[in-house]
Amino acid sequence: MLLTEWWTNIDSFEKMYWYFAVPFTLVFIIQMILTFTGMDNQSDMGDDIDFDGDSDIDDGFAGTFRLFTVRNFIIFFTVFGWTGITLYSLGLNKALTTIISVILGVIVMGIVASLFYFITKLTESGTMDIKNAIGKIGEVYIPIPKEQSGLGKIHITFQGAVRELDAMTAGEDIPTGSMVKVSKIINNNIVIVKETKHIK
């Protein structure tokens, strides 16, 4: 009864903000729960969208700065709604309330978009690209058979981490502990090496 009376007594301008604040806050909370429980990969709530409203499923955009996403729109309207309610209840006029609500919504949306962009870039930088091993010096861990007749393994440092890679050589057998230099990559996961006198 009290809730009905309160709702009846507020004007339509403030009601508009409640219409944005409550549902978008609920969706935002659900989205956060899905994110922290690891279930967000099964949801499209964070997918990029184009200006025509279609979902963008092109993975080529994964590492680009994307301001207009479903996630960011949810954040914008959540901030927009609660800012409007707060400012209007403090006595600001409708024009200032609207302007400040929009500005704060855009600012927070931009901050969140930037955070996701930098997190994505950090994730990408930690993903191994075996091509970066070319020209690097490594140490044989498991002997490498001669003339590409079998696989050995090497320990090699690139992209800021020590990695273990399958290795072959076109020359003679290379025993454990030998230093080798990567000359090329085959099958996207095997390095071709040759022995070197390089000292660690």
N, C-alpha and C positions, 0 to 999 in steps of 0.2 A: 504493500500500500504506500509506504513512504517512498519507495523507489519510483512508483508510478506518478506520485505527486511531484517528486523532484524532476522527473523527465518532462512532465507537463509544463512546469514552470520555467524551464530554460528555453531560450529562443532558438530559432531554426539555424542561425549561424553557428552557435555552439554545438547544436546537434550534429551538424555536418562533420565537425571534427571528431565527435564520438563515433560516427559511422566509419571513419577512417581508422581511428585509434584502436578500438576494441578488436575488430576482426583481423586487422593486420598484425596486431600484437600477438594474438592467438596463433596465427600462421607462423610468425617469427619464432615463437617459443617452440612450436612443433618442429620447425626447421632446425633449431639449435639442438633439440633432443636427438633428431635423426643424425645430425652431424657428429655429436659426441658419442653416439652409440654405433657409428660406422655404417648406418643404414642409408645415408644420403646418396650413395652411389646408385641405389635403386630408384631414386626419385629424380624428377626433372626440375625440381624447384630451384636449382642453381644453374640451370643451363643458360647459355647465352641466347639472346633473341635479337632478331634483326628489327629494323624500324617498322617493317610490315607485320611484325608480331609472330613470325615463324621461328621455330626453334632452330638454332644454328648447331648442327651436328658435325661441322667440319673441324676435325682435330687440328687443322693447321692454325686455328685461332687460339689454341689452348694457351699459348705463351704470350698472347697480346693483351694489351690493356683494354678491358671491356667494361664500360660504364653502365650500359643498358642491358642488365640481366634481370631475370626474375627475382633473384636474391636481393639485388640492389633496389629494385622497385618496392619490395616488401619493407626493406629498411627505410626507404624514403618516406613511405606513407605512415609507417609507425612513428617516426620522428616528427613528421608533419602533423599528425593527429595530436600527439601529446603536447607538442610545443604550442599548437593553437589553443588547446584547452587551458594550458597553464597561463599563457599570455592574456587570453581573453578574460580569464577569471581574475587576473591582476588589474584589469581595468583598461588595457590597451584597446584602441579603436580597431575596427574591423580591417582597415587597410594595412595598418602596421602589423597586426596579428598575422594576416595573410602573407605579407612580404617576408617577415622574419621566419615564419614557419617554412616557407618554400626555401629560403636561403639556408637555414639550418638543415633541412632535409637533404638538400643538394650537397652541402659540405660533408655531412656524415656519410652519405652515399659514396662520395668521392673518396673519403678516407678508407671505407671498407673495400671499395674496388681496388685501391692502391695496395692495401694489405694482401688481398688475394693475388694480385699481380706479382708482388714481390715473393710471396710464398711459392707461387708457381715457378718463378724464375729460379729460386733456390732449389726446388725439387728437380728442375731440369738440369741444373748445374751439377747435381749429385748423381745423375744418371750416366752410366758409363757409355762412352762412345769409343769403341775399340780402335777406330781410326786414329785416335789421339795417341796410340801407342807407337805408331810408326816413327822410327828414328830414336826411340828411347832405348836405354840400356837396362837389361834385366839379368837375373841369375837363374841358372837351370836348377830346377827343383827335382824333377824326374827326368832321367836321361832321355835325350832326343835321338831316335834312330836315324841313320844316314839316309840320304837320297829320298826323303819324304816317304819312307816305308812304314812309318808309324808315328804316333803322337807321344810327345813328352810334355812336361809342364815347366813354366817359368814363373818366377816372382818378379814383378815389374811395378815401378811406381809411375803413375800418371794421373792427371786430374786430382792431385792432392791425396792419393791413397795408394797403398800397396795392394796389388791385385794378382790373382793367380790365373794364368791363361794357358790354353792348349797351344803347343808349339810344334812346328816341323822345321826341318832344314833340308836344303838341297845339297849340302856337302856331306862331310863325314859325321860319324857319331859324335855327339856332344855330351860329355859326362856331367854328372851332378856337380854343382859348384862353379861351373864355367860361366863366364860373362858373355852375353850375347846381345846383339843389336837387332831390333825388329826392322825388317826391310819392306814387308808388305802384309796384307791381310787377305785370306782366302775364306770363302764360305761365310763371311761376316762374323766368324768367331774363332778362327785359327790364325795365329801369327806365324809368318815365315821369318826365321832368324838365321843369323850367321855369327860364328864365334868372333869375339873381339878381345883385344888385350886391355880394354878399358878396366881401370881399377876403381872400385867403389870408394 
